[in-house]
Amino acid sequence: MAEISSFFDPIEVEPGVWDREYNAQQFTDYFASLITTGVMKGEGNQLEVKANGSNMITEIDTGIAFVEAKRYANTTKLAHTHDTEILGKNRIDRIVIRRDLNTDARNVKSFIKKGIASTNPVPPDLQRDDFIYEISLAQVKIIGGQTYINVNDVIDERGKTDICPWAASNILPSFDDNTLAKHIKDYKEHIPYAVTSDGNNTDVFNVYLDGVTDYYEGMAIAIKMHKQNTTNAVLIRVNDNMFSKLVVKPNGQTVSPGALKKDGIYTLRYNGSNFILQGEGGSGTAQPADVLTGKTFTNDNGEQTGSMVNRGAQIITPKSSLQYIPQGYHNGAGYVAAVPPVSNLEYRAVRATDYLYKSDGPRKWFHVTFTMQQKILAFVVQFNGFELTYNGTKMDVDMMRLHLVNDTGWLASDAMMQGVNDGAIWQGISARADTLYGNGIKAVGNTIYVDVLIEATSGLYFNYTYNSAIVVQSLYI
């Protein structure tokens, strides 16, 4: 195999004889190894074809092309005049760059490749053989009976892979413009950015995306809200000719009013039915009262701040009165204090200073005195064997009990009755407030003084008597 190198300056070895000669094919082979067929991007105005809308002329702008390794250059605007067409028929011409290897040509030039008139015209085929190779810069539609070419009837064909590709390098990485443009507008692979605007209804937000004519699954968009949403029915409308689509969260719920803030940027992706809010993360049923004060969290309404009070280690000391456990967080170190042991004291038969025999009114009080072994918190006094006489009829009461509580300085008491055999007569018993013992109960050391008041609530006159008063239960300190 012969070794070939090129290109070097020749040396004249004798008059008219040179040691190096190169032919056109060697140059063609050289460029073919470097550059593919097509229009060179960035050279001049890249051979763009335009019509002025007032005559039958199209112009090719400046630029460079390579056709099968043959170089073509246009340094000034070049005009081509198209034939008119008969009324009733149209025609499609092409502006081509043609490489011609025929002996009488041997060039690369631009031509009008005239189409065939028809009621449904098609562009002429390109010729590509051993001698002729064409690439098409543009299609030009000729309207029958019209003496000018509409500006919009020139259809650019540059960049079409099989028609007129962009020239590329055979040795360097290259790309196809159409593929790149399609890739850029693939909003499944890329996320475009758009600022919303008012739609035709409340919470309908318009956005505009180049090249989008319909929704497709996986389609994404990042939107900047021009205002806050006011309802949970947020709709996105892409371009004017498309329907609005609902925005929902990943859990399927609609967004809450005010969740999308003015100037906030949110990413959405279409699932075939709705736009799904991406990265929202705000879901769950926890409410502020369920989370500690000052702590933040998210739920179905977005970011929230907790309001639960931190009670820490709550210690509860038993009392005879009802105590409510405060609402809030308890850290587990709290406790209820131990309850002192409960002792039943020896029953003591105690007579009152006044036996209340044959009282002459509906109210009567008497004193009872108890001496305990030690100071106590609470005790129960039981009065046994009461006899009540009403209009000459004797009625028995099995017992009456007086509950006395000593957790706030002997200030509280309540009462109960058992065994009244006639529901028509209601009796009451309580600690009596008077001048002797103040509020009705007094403790001095281990001695407890009680004023007891018995009354008929009906206001009638009764006779009272009882056998004994005893302490039946007490709670020590």
DRENLO-976840 format. One record per atom (N, C-alpha, C, O): x, y, z. Coordinates in pm, whole numbers, plus 50000, padded with zeros to 5 digits. Layout:
N
XYZ
...
This chain:
477
500864988050000
500005000050000
500895012450000
501845013650078
500545021449910
501355033549897
501055043050011
499915043850057
502055050350057
501885060850156
501605073950085
502265077449987
500615081250136
500205093750073
500295104850176
499865103050290
500845116150137
500875127950223
500535140150141
500785140450021
499975150150205
499605162450135
499395173250240
499135169950356
499475185350208
499895191650082
501185199250108
501355204850216
502095199550010
503375206350024
503665214449900
503225211049790
504415225249916
504795233449801
505685225349706
506565218049752
505465226549574
506315219349477
507635226749454
507765238749477
508585219249409
509895224849369
510085222149220
509875210949172
510485232549147
510725231049003
512085224348982
513135230449003
512055212048942
513305204348927
514005207348795
515215205748782
513225211648699
513755216348572
512685225248512
511535225048556
513035232948413
512065242448360
510745235748323
510705226948237
509655240148391
508315235148362
507985221848424
506905216348402
508915216548502
508665203448565
508735205248717
509715210448770
507665200648786
507585202248932
507535188548999
507005178848943
508085188049120
508165174849186
506895171149262
506745159749305
506005180349277
504735177249346
503565182349263
503545193949221
502575173549240
501345177549174
500155171349251
500205159849295
499095179349265
497895174649335
496685177149247
496585187349180
495745167449249
494515169449171
493335172249263
493465171749385
492175175249204
490975178949281
490515167849374
490055170449485
490655155649329
490175144549411
490955143349541
490415139449645
492245146749534
493045146349656
492545156549759
492475153949879
492185168349705
491595178349796
490225173549848
489905175349966
489435167549760
488135162249802
488305151749911
487605151850012
489235142749888
489465132249988
489895138250121
489515133550228
490695148650112
491185155150233
490015161050313
489895158550433
489145168950246
488025175150316
486975164950358
486305166650460
486825154450280
485845144050316
486195137350447
485315132850521
487495136750477
487905130650604
487665139850723
487715135550839
487415152550693
487255162450800
485825167150819
485385168850933
485085169450709
483815176650715
482735168450646
482945162850539
481555167950710
480405161250649
479635170950561
479845183050569
478765165650478
477935173950390
476945182250471
476335177450566
476815195150431
475845203750496
476275218150497
477355221650450
475395226650553
475655240950566
476465243350693
476175237650798
477495251750681
478345254850795
477635264750888
477255275650848
477465260551015
476875269551112
477875280551148
479085278151160
477325292751165
478165303751209
478925310751098
479605320651123
478815305750976
479495312250862
478505321350792
477515316750736
478785334650795
477865344350735
476495343050796
476355341650917
475475343450711
474085341650755
473555327850720
472355325650709
474505318550702
474205304250693
473275300750577
472475291550587
473395308450465
472675305850341
471155305850359
470445297950296
470645314750445
469205315450468
468505320850344
468995330050280
467335315050311
466555318950194
465325326750240
464625322350331
465065338550175
463905346650210
463265352150084
463905353249979
461955355650096
461235363049993
460825376350051
460655377650172
460665386649963
460285399850013
458795402350008
458325412750055
458015393049949
456555394249947
456025403649841
454825406449840
456875408749751
456405418449651
456695414149507
456235420649413
457455403349488
457775398449353
458055383449359
457795376949460
458575378249249
458815363849239
460255360249270
460755349949225
460945368749346
462365366749375
462555361149515
461915365549611
463435351349525
463955346949655
465445349949659
466115349849555
465965352649778
467385355749793
468065345949888
467515342149992
469285341849848
470115333549935
471115342750003
471835350249937
471145342150136
472075350450212
473465344250211
473665333450156
474405351050271
475805346650270
476005334050353
475225331150444
477055326550320
477345314650397
478215304950320
478625307650207
478495293650382
479365283250325
478685269750345
478035267250446
478875261150243
478375247350254
479425237950196
480235241850112
479385225650242
480195215050183
479245204250132
478415199150206
479395200850003
478565190449942
479485179349894
480205180949795
479445168249963
480325156949933
481775161649925
482495158249831
482185169550024
483555174550040
483915185649943
485055190349944
482975189849857
483235201249770
482715213849838
481605214049891
483515224049837
483185236149911
482375245849824
482645247649706
481355251949890
480555262249825
480535274349918
480385272850039
480675286249861
480625298649939
479825309049863
479945310349742
478995316449936
478265327749879
478615339949963
478355340150083
479205350049901
479735361549975
478805373549976
478995382650056
477785373749889
476775384449888
475405378249867
475315366649828
474345385949893
473015380549871
472825377449722
473165385349634
472265365449699
472125360649561
470645358549532
469965351049601
470145365549424
468725365049389
468455354149287
469255351749196
467285347549303
466765337849205
465325341549176
464545344049268
464965341949047
463615345549006
462845332948967
463305324948885
461685331249027
460855319449004
459815322448897
459345333748884
459445312148820
458375313548722
457035314448793
456825308248897
456125322348734
454755322648787
454065309648748
454595301548672
452855307848803
452085295648773
450685299548731
450175310048767
450065290548652
448735293448600
447715293148713
447905286348813
446665300648696
445605301548795
444945287948814
444675280848718
444695284448940
444035271748969
444985260649008
444565250349060
446265262748983
447255252749022
448395259549097
448715271149073
448995252049186
450135257049263
451345248249235
451245237749170
452465252749285
453725245449259
454655247549377
454595257849444
455505237849404
456525239349506
457895237849442
458235227349388
458685248649450
460075248349403
461005245849521
460615247149637
462225242349490
463255241349592
464455249649552
464795250649434
465105255849652
466395262449631
467465252449676
467555249049794
468275247849580
469235237249611
470655242049588
470935250849506
471545235849664
472975237049635
473375223849570
473235213049628
473875224949447
474135212949366
475625211549337
476265220749286
476155199749369
477505196149325
477375188549194
476655178649184
478075193649093
477965187748958
479365183948910
480215192648892
479595170848889
480915166048844
480995164248693
482025160048641
479915167348624
479945166148478
481025175348421
481325186048475
481615170848309
482755177948251
482415192348218
483235201348236
481215194348168
480865208048128
480475216848246
480225228848228
480415211248365
480055219148483
481235219848581
481895230148593
481475208648651
482555208048752
482485220048849
483405228048860
481335220848920
481155231949014
480155228249123
479525217749119
480025237449221
478965236649322
478255250149316
478855260549343
476965250049279
476235262649261
474815261149315
474365249949341
474125272449332
472735272349376
471825273149256
472145279649157
470665266349266
469685266049156
468275265949214
468035262349329
467335270349126
465915267749152
465605254149091
465775252148971
465145244749175
464685231949124
463175232749118
462495232049220
462665234148997
461255237248975
460395224848998
460715213848952
459295226949071
458345216149095
457325214948985
457375222348886
456385205649002
455335203148904
454035209148956
453635206849070
453385216848869
452135223448909
451055213048933
450945203148861
450245215549037
449195205949071
448235212649168
448545222749231
447045206749178
446105211549281
446555207049420
446115212549521
447415197249423
447985192549550
449495190449529
449965179049521
450245201549521
451655200449479
452535194349588
452225195049707
453635188349545
454665182949634
456005188149587
456165191349469
456985189149678
458305194149637
459025184049547
458805171949561
459865188549456
460595179449367
461625171449446
462155176149547
461895159349399
462905150949463
464295156549437
464545163149336
465185153749530
466585157749512
467325147149433
467075135249448
468245151749349
469055142549269
470375139849340
471085148949383
470675126949352
471925123149416
472455110449347
471925099449364
473515112449269
474125101249198
475625103649188
476155112149260
476305096349102
477765097649093
478205111349043
479345115449065
477305118548975
477695131448920
476995143248988
477595153749010
475735141149021
474945152049078
474615148549225
474195137449255
474805158349315
474405156849454
473825170149501
474495180449494
472555169849549
471865182249587
471465182149735
471085171849792
471555193649793
470945196149924
469995207949908
470275217049831
468855207849981
467825218149964
467865228050081
467725224250197
468065240850046
468055251350149
466635254750194
466395257750311
465685254350097
464325258450130
463345253550026
463705251049911
462075252050068
460965250149975
460305263749952
460225271950044
459845266049828
459175278649795
457855275249727
457835269149620
456735279249789
455425276349732
455025287549636
455045299349672
454655283549514
454235293249412
452725291849396
452225281149361
451995302749421
450545302749412
450135306249270
450575316249214
449295297749211
448855300149073
448125313349057
447245316749135
448525321048950
447905333948923
448445345249006
448015356648991
449395342349095
449965352649183
451335356649133
452145348149096
451615369849133
452875374949078
453885378549187
454835386049164
453675373249302
454625375349411
454635362849500
453715354649495
455685361649579
455835350249670
455585355349812
456245364649859
454645348949878
454395352650017
455625349750103
456325339850082
455875358550200
457025356750289
456935343250361
457935336250377
455725339750405
455545327350482
455505314950395
455415303750447
455575316550263
455565304850174
456965299750147
457145290550067
457975305650212
459335300450205
459565291950331
459575297150442
459745278950312
459895269550423
461365265350433
461905258950343
461985269150545
463415266150567
463605251050582
462895244550659
464565245450508
464865231150521
466275228650575
466715217250583
466965239250612
468285237350670
468175230150805
467275233150884
469055220950831
469045213550956
468275200450948
468335192451042
467535197950837
466865185050821
467895174650778
468575176350677
467985164050855
469095154550841
469235149250699
470355148750647
468145145150636
468235138850503
468115148950390
468345145450274
467765161150420
467525171150315
468675181150306
469265183050200
468995187350418
470075197250422
470645197850563
470305207050638
471475188450600
471995188350737
472955199850760
473435206250666
473235202350887
474315211550921
475625204050909
475745192650954
476605210450848
477925204150833
478505201550972
478365209651064
479165190150984
479745186451113
481145181051092
481585178750979
481835179251201
483205174251195
483215159051200
482455152851274
484075153051121
484275138651125
485245134451233
485375122551263
485925144051291
486955140551391
486665146651527
487295142851625
485725155951535
485365162251662
483905159051695
483105156351604
483545159151822
482135156751857
481245167051791
481605178751780
480085162651747
479145171751681
477735168251726
477515158251793
476775176551687
475385173951723
474505178951611
474885187251529
473295173551611
472295177551513
471375187951576
470825185651684
471195199151509
470395209951565
468945205751592
468375209551694
468375198051503
466985193951523
466855185051646
465925186451726
467815176051659
467795167351777
467975175451904
467315172952004
468885185351898
469115193852014
467865201952048
467485202852165
467235207851947
466035215851972
464925207252031
464215211452122
464785195151976
463755186052028
464075182152171
463185181152256
465355180052197
465785176252332
465525187652431
465075185252543
465795199852389
465595211452477
464115213052513
463785216852625
463245210052417
461805211752440
461155199052493
459925198152501
461965189252528
461435177252591
461275179952740
462215178452818
460065184052779
459835188252916
459585176453012
459205178253127
459805164452960
459855152853047
461275150953100
461475146753214
462255154153016
463665153153055
464185166053117
465105165753198
463595177453077
464025190353130
462835197553190
461695195653147
463095205853290
462025213153357
462095227853318
462995234853362
461155232453237
461155246553199
460675255353314
460085250453411
460925268253303
460545277953406
459575287953345
459795292853234
458505290953418
457525300553369
456915308053486
456775302553595
456545320353462
455855328653562
454365328353530
453975330253415
453535325953631
452105324953608
451495338753579
452075349153608
450315338253522
449515350353502
448055346553524
447725334753534
447185356453533
445785353853561
445125346053449
445335348853331
444335336153488
443545328753392
442145334553381
441905345953420
441235326453328
439885331553305
438975330153427
437855335253426
439445323353533
438655322053655
439585323053776
440805323153762
438975323853895
439755324354019
440615311854032
440145300754010
441865313754066
442835303054086
443085294653962
443515283153972
442825300153843
443335294453718
444565302553681
444485314753663
445715295853670
446985302653645
447495298553507
447695286753478
447705308553423
448225306053289
449745305853288
450385313653358
450335296753210
451765296653183
451955293953034
451075288552968
453115297852983
453385296252840
454685288652821
455725292252876
454615277852740
455775269452709
455905268252559
454955264452490
457075271352509
457335270852365
457265256452315
457855247352375
456545254552206
456515241552141
455565231452200
455525220052154
454765235252302
453855225752365
452465227552306
451915238552307
451895216552255
450545217052199
449585207852273
448375208452252
450125199352361
449255190352438
450015185652562
451235186252568
449255181052662
449865175552783
450315161252755
449695154152676
451385156952820
451815143052811
452365138852946
452915146953021
452205125952976
452595120653106
454095122853131
454925120153044
454415127753248
455795130553285
456215144853257
457275149153302
455395152353186
455705166253154
455875174353282
455045173453373
456935182253291
457245189853412
457285204753382
457475209053268
457095212553488
457215227153476
457465232953615
456875228553714
458355242653621
458595250153744
457915263753729
458215271253635
457015266853820
456245279253809
456585288653922
456795284454036
456645301553890
456755312053990
455385318554001
454855323853903
454805318054122
453445323054142
453425338354141
454155344854217
452605344054056
452485358754054
451545363754163
451495375754191
450785354454224
449935357854338
449635345054414
449865333954363
449125346554536
448815335054621
447465329054580
446545336254542
447365315754589
446065309354561
445105311954676
445505313054791
443835312854643
442825316154744
441855304654771
441115305054869
441845294354685
440985282754706
441835270254695
443035270954669
441195258554716
441935246054701
441795240154561
442265229154535
441155247554471
440985242954332
441945250654242
441525258754160
443255247954256
444265254854176
444405247754042
444645235654036
444265255353934
444325249753799
445455256453721
445645268553729
446205248153645
447275253253558
446835251453413
446385240753373
446975262053338
446645261553195
447895264853115
448405276153121
448395255053040
449595257052958
449155261752819
448465254552747
449565273752784
449235279752654
447725281452639
446945274652707
447315290352552
445905294252543
445015283452484
443815283152509
445605274452405
444785264752333
444655251352406
444235241552345
445015250852533
444985238352609
444065239652730
443835250652780
443545228252776
442635228152891
443405230053022
444615227553030
442685234653123
443275236353256
443345222853326
442475214353310
444415221053406
444605208653481
444775211853629
445425221653666
444165203553715
444175205653860
445535202553919
446215193253875
445935210254020
447155207854097
446795200254224
445965204954303
447405188654245
447185180854367
448515177154429
449555177354363
448455173554557
449665169254628
449915154454603
449025147454553
451105149354638
451395135254612
450405125654678
450215114554629
449765129854787
448815121054854
447425121854793
446485115754844
447275129354684
446005130354614
445115141754659
444095144454596
445475148454768
444655159454817
444975172254742
446095174254694
443975180854731
444205193854669
445005202654765
445025200154886
445645212954711
446425221954797
445475230954875
444385234254827
445885234954991
445055243255078
445075257755029
446045262054966
444025265355058
444045279655026
445255286455089
445515284555208
445985294255010
447145301355061
448415292955065
449465298055106
448365280255022
449545271455029
450605275654927
451805274354953
450175280554811
451105285054708
451285300154723
450375307954691
452445304254771
452675318254807
453075326654685
453645321554589
452765339354693
453215348754591
454745348754584
455415349354688
455285348154463
456725347654435
457375334254475
458585332654462
456575324854525
457105311454551
457295303954422
456545305954326
458295295054417
458575287054298
458265272554332
458775267154430
457425266154249
456945252654274
457115244154148
456855248854037
457545231854165
457735222654054
456535213254045
456105207554146
455995211853925
454845203253899
455205192953794
456035195653706
454595181253801
454785171053698
453435164553668
452695160853759
453135163153538
451825158253494
451795142953497
452705136453446
450745137153557
450655122553570
449655116253474
449295104553487
449215124153377
448225119153282
446835124353311
445965123953224
446635129353434
445335135053472
445475148653537
444745158053504
446425149853630
446605162253706
448085165853714
448955157653682
448345178253756
449705182253788
449975178853935
449235183154024
451025171153960
451365167054095
452445176354149
453495178154087
452175182454265
453125191354329
454315183254378
454145173954458
455525186554331
456715178854363
457405184154489
457445196154513
457945174854567
458735178754683
457965186254789
458555193154872
456645184754787
455835192554881
456025187655024
456245195655114
455935174455045
456265168855175
455295172055286
455385165855392
454385181455268
453475185255375
452255176355377
451265179355310
452295165555452
451135157055465
451095151455605
452095151755678
449945146355642
449775140955777
448615147555847
448095157755803
448205141455960
447035146256032
447365153756161
446455158556229
448645154756197
449025161956319
448575176556311
448625182856205
448135181656424
447705195556435
448605202856535
449295196356614
448615216356535
449495223756625
449375219456771
450375219356843
448165215956817
447995211956957
448665198556987
448845195057104
449045191056883
449695178056902
451205179156907
451875169056931
451765190956884
453215192756873
453655203456973
452945213156997
454845201557032
455345210757135
455415225157085
455695227656968
455175234357175
455245248557144
456625252057087
457655248157141
456615259556978
457865264056917
458445254556815
459315258556737
457995242056813
458475232356715
457665233656587
456445235756591
458335232356472
457645233156345
457465219356285
458265210256311
456435217656205
456145204956138
455285208056016
454835219355997
455065197955935
454185199555818
453055189555827
453215178455876
451905193755777
450755184955763
450075188155631
450685194355544
448835183955616
448145186355489
447965201155459
447665204855345
448155209655559
448025224155539
449375231055522
449455243255522
450445223055508
451775228855491
452495230155624
452205222855718
453435239555631
454235241155753
453415247455864
452685257155842
453555241755985
452805246256101
453755247656221
454875242456219
453295254756326
454045256156450
453225250356564
452045253356578
453875242056647
453185235356755
452745244856865
453315255656883
451715240756939
451195248957050
451035240957180
450505246257278
451485228257182
451335220057302
452285225057412
453475226757388
451735227257532
452535231957645
453435220657695
452995209257709
454705223857722
455645214057776
455545214357929
456045223657993
454915204257986
454735203558131
455935197458203
456045198558325
456835191158127
458015185258189
457645174058283
456825165558249
458235173858403
457955163758505
456845168958596
457105177258683
455645164258576
454505168858653
454345160158778
454255147958768
454315166358895
454175159159021
452815162659080
452495174459098
452025152659111
450675154659163
450605149359306
450925137759331
450185157859397
449995153959537
448525151059560
447685159659532
448185139359609
446765135859627
446065145559722
446635149759823
444855148959687
443985156959772
442615150559773
442275142459687
441835154259872
440485148759876
439605155159770
438615149059729
439945167259726
439165173759621
439675169459485
440815164959471
438825170959383
439165166859248
440295175459191
440275187759205
441275169059128
442365176259062
442435171758916
442465159758888
442465181358824
442565178058682
444035177758640
444805186658677
444415167558564
445785166958509
445875177158396
445085176458303
446805186458402
446865196958299
447185191358161
447985182058147
446565197058061
446805192957924
448195197157879
448675207757918
448855188857798
450165192157747
451085180157743
450655168757762
452355182857719
453365172157709
453955169157846
454325178357919
454045156357880
454665151858005
455835142857968
455685133657888
456995145558025
458215138757981
458425124958042
459445118558014
457495120158122
457615106758179
458305106358313
458315095858378
458885117558358
459555117858488
458625122058601
459025121758718
457415125958569
456485130158672
455875118158744
456065106758703
455155120958849
454565110158926
453455115559015
453315127659034
452655106259068
451645109359170
452225105359305
452675093959322
452235114459401
452805111659532
452065100259601
450885098059578
452785093159687
452205081859759
451065086459848
451125097059909
450025078259854
448865081459937
449125076560080
449475064960098
448945085060183
449115080460323
448155069260354
447075068560296
448525060460445
447655049260476
446335054060538
446295064160608
445265046560510
443945049660563
443675040660684
443845028460676
443275046460793
443005038460914
441575040860959
441075052060957
440935030061001
439645031461067
439865032661218
440375023361280
439485043861276
439665045661420
438625037461499
437625032661445
438925036161624
437975029261713
436665036961713
436645049261727
435565029661699
434275036261705
434085042461841
434345036261944
433615054661840
433405061661966
431945065961974
431445072761885
431285062062075
429925066962097
430005080762161
430545082262270
429495090462095
429595104262142
428195110062150
427405109162057
427915115862264
426645122462280
426795137362257
427765143562299
425835143062189
425865157362166
425465164862293
424825159462383
425875177462296
425515185562413
424025188362416
423475191462521
423375187362303
421935189662297
421335178062218
421675175862101
420405170362287
419875158562222
418745161662124
418245152662057
418365173862115
417345178162019
415975171662043
415195169861949
415705168062170
414395162062194
413295172262172
413365183562219
412295167962100
411075175762081
411375190262045
410955199662112
412125191661936
412435205361891
411155212161846
410195205661804
411155224961855
409935232361823
410075240461693
409375250361673
410975236161606
411135243261479
411745234261372
412115222961401
411845239161251
412385230761143
413925229861145
414485221961070
414605237561229
416055237661232
416535235661375
415945240761470
417635228061388
418235226361519
419695222961500
420065215561408
420535228261587
421945224861576
422475220361709
421905223261814
423585212961704
424185207861826
425675206361803
426155206761690
426415204461914
427855203061908
428275188561922
427685180861998
429335184861843
429945171761859
431445173961869
432025181361790
432065167461966
433505168961986
434175155361975
433735145662037
435305154561893
436065142161876
437525144861911
438095154861867
438115136061990
439555136762017
440225125161946
439955113561978
441125128361846
441735118261761
443115114661814
443675121661899
443665103461762
445015099461801
446065108861743
447115111161803
445785114061628
446705123361564
445925131761465
444755128961436
446565141961416
445885150561321
445585142861193
446435135361144
444385144761138
443985137461019
443595147360908
443355159160932
443545141860787
443195150160672
441685150960652
441155161460618
441015139660672
439575139460646
438935128460730
439595118760767
437675129860759
436975119460836
435495120360804
434995130160749
434795109460842
433355108560822
432685106460957
433075097561033
431695114460987
430915112961110
429585106761072
428915111260979
429205096161145
427945089361118
427035090561240
427435087361352
425835095161218
424835096561324
423835085161308
423155084161206
423735076761409
422895064861403
421595066761481
421545074461577
420565059761440
419325058661515
418515071261523
417925074061627
418465079161418
417615090961420
416145086961417
415765077461350
415345094561491
413905093161483
413315106761451
413605116661518
412505107161351
411855119561310
410345117861331
409775107561296
409705128161390
408265127661411
407625138961333
408015150661343
406645135161254
405995145161170
404485143261184
403925133061143
403815153761244
402365153261265
401945140761342
400925134561312
402765137261441
402425125961525
402845112561469
402665102361535
403425112461344
403855099861284
405355098461298
406115107261257
405785087361357
407215085161377
407805079061250
407225069761193
408995084461204
409675079561084
411125077061119
411765085061186
411645065661073
413005061761105
413975065660993
413655064660874
415165070161034
416285072560942
417405063560987
417895065061099
417845054160902
418875044660943
420125051860989
420685048761095
420565061360910
421755068660951
421875081360869
421285082660762
422645090860924
423045102960853
424565104060864
425135101860970
425195107660752
426655108860754
427065123060716
426495129160626
428065128160787
428635141360760
430085139360719
430885134260797
430435143460595
431795141960542
432545155060563
432135165560513
433635154360638
434405166360670
435805165160610
436445154660622
436275175560548
437565175360477
438485185660538
438075197060563
439735181760563
440695190460630
441915193060542
443045191960591
441725196560413
442895199260328
443165214060312
444205217960260
442245222460357
442455237060347
442055243660478
441355253860478
442475238160585
442175244260715
440795241160765
440165249660828
440295229160737
438995224860788
437855233960740
436985237860817
437895237160616
436915246960566
435795240860483
434865247960444
435875227760454
434895222260362
434135210760426
434665204060515
432885208460383
432105197160431
431005194260332
430615202860253
430485181760336
429285178460260
428495168460342
428955164360449
427335164560296
426465155960377
425705146460289
425545148860170
425235135760347
424395126260277
423415119960376
423675120060497
422315114760327
421335107860411
421055094360351
421065092960228
420805084560431
420435071260385
419275066160469
419205068660589
418375058960405
417335051460477
416095059260512
415305054360593
415855070860457
414595077860485
413475069760422
413525066860302
412465066060501
411445056960448
410235064060389
409205057860363
410355076860370
409285084060304
409915094760215
410435104760264
409855092460084
410505101759991
409865115259989
410425124759933
408655116560050
407985129460050
408635139260146
408425151360136
409435134060241
410105142760339
411595142360311
412195131660315
412215153860282
413645154560253
414355161960365
414015173360397
415335155360424
416055161160534
417455165160489
417985159060396
418075175060550
419425179360519
420285179660643
419805182960751
421545176260628
422475177060740
423775182860689
424235179060581
424395191960762
425625198360718
426365204060838
425825205260948
427665207560811
428385215060914
427805229060920
427575235460818
427575233561040
426865246161055
427845257461085
428685256161174
427755268161014
428565280061042
427885288061152
426715291861140
428605290761261
428055298961368
429185306461437
430345305461397
428855313661538
429865321961605
430795313961693
431875318661730
430375301761726
431225293961815
432425288061743
433555289361789
432185281561629
433275274961556
433505281161417
434085274861329
433065292961400
433345299761273
432605293661156
431405295961138
433295285961078
432665280060960
432005266660991
431575259860898
431925262661116
431255250261153
432185239261192
431745229361250
433495240461162
434475230261196
435695237261253
436135247561202
436225231561358
437405237561418
438295226461468
437815216761527
439595227561445
440565217761491
441545224661585
442125234961551
441715218861702
442715223461798
443535211361838
443075202961916
444765210461783
445555198461807
444885186561744
444585186461625
444635176261827
443975164361776
442485164261803
441795154461775
441975175361857
440555176061889
439825183661780
440255194361735
438705177861738
437905183861631
436545187361689
435885179061752
436135199661666
434835204361711
433975206761586
434395213061489
432765201461594
431865202761479
430525208061525
429965202861622
430005218161459
428625222461476
427795215861369
428085217561250
426805208461406
425975201261310
424615207961304
424025210961407
424135210261185
422825216361163
421935206261094
422305200660991
420765203861150
419785195161087
418545203561062
418105211161148
417985202060942
416805209960911
415875202360819
416305193760742
414635205460829
413625200060738
413475210160624
413065221560646
413815205960505
413795215360392
412375219460355
412165229560287
411405211460402
410015215060372
409535226760457
408485232660429
410325230160562
409915241160650
408935237060758
408425245560831
408665223860769
407715219360871
408425216661004
409655216861011
407645214261106
408205211761240
408415196761260
407575188561224
409575193361318
409915179361342
410435177961483
410905187561544
410345165761534
411065161861654
412205152861612
412035144161526
413425154761674
414595147161637
415155140261760
415085145561870
415705128561741
416545122361842
417495112961772
417205108461661
418645109761836
419555100061777
420265093061889
420315098062001
420825081361861
421465073161963
422925076661983
423385077662096
423675078661872
425125080961886
425655087861763
425025088061658
426855093761778
427605099661666
429005093961674
429665095161777
429475087661567
430795081261569
431585085061445
431015088261340
432925084461458
433825085761342
433985071861282
434425062761353
433665070061159
433755056861096
434945055561002
435335044460967
435545066660959
436705065660870
437495078560878
436925089360889
438825077260873
439655089260874
440905086860791
441285075460766
441525097560747
442745096960667
443825104760743
443695116860765
444905097660783
445985104360856
446835113260767
446865111360645
447495122660826
448495130760755
449695122060726
450675126660667
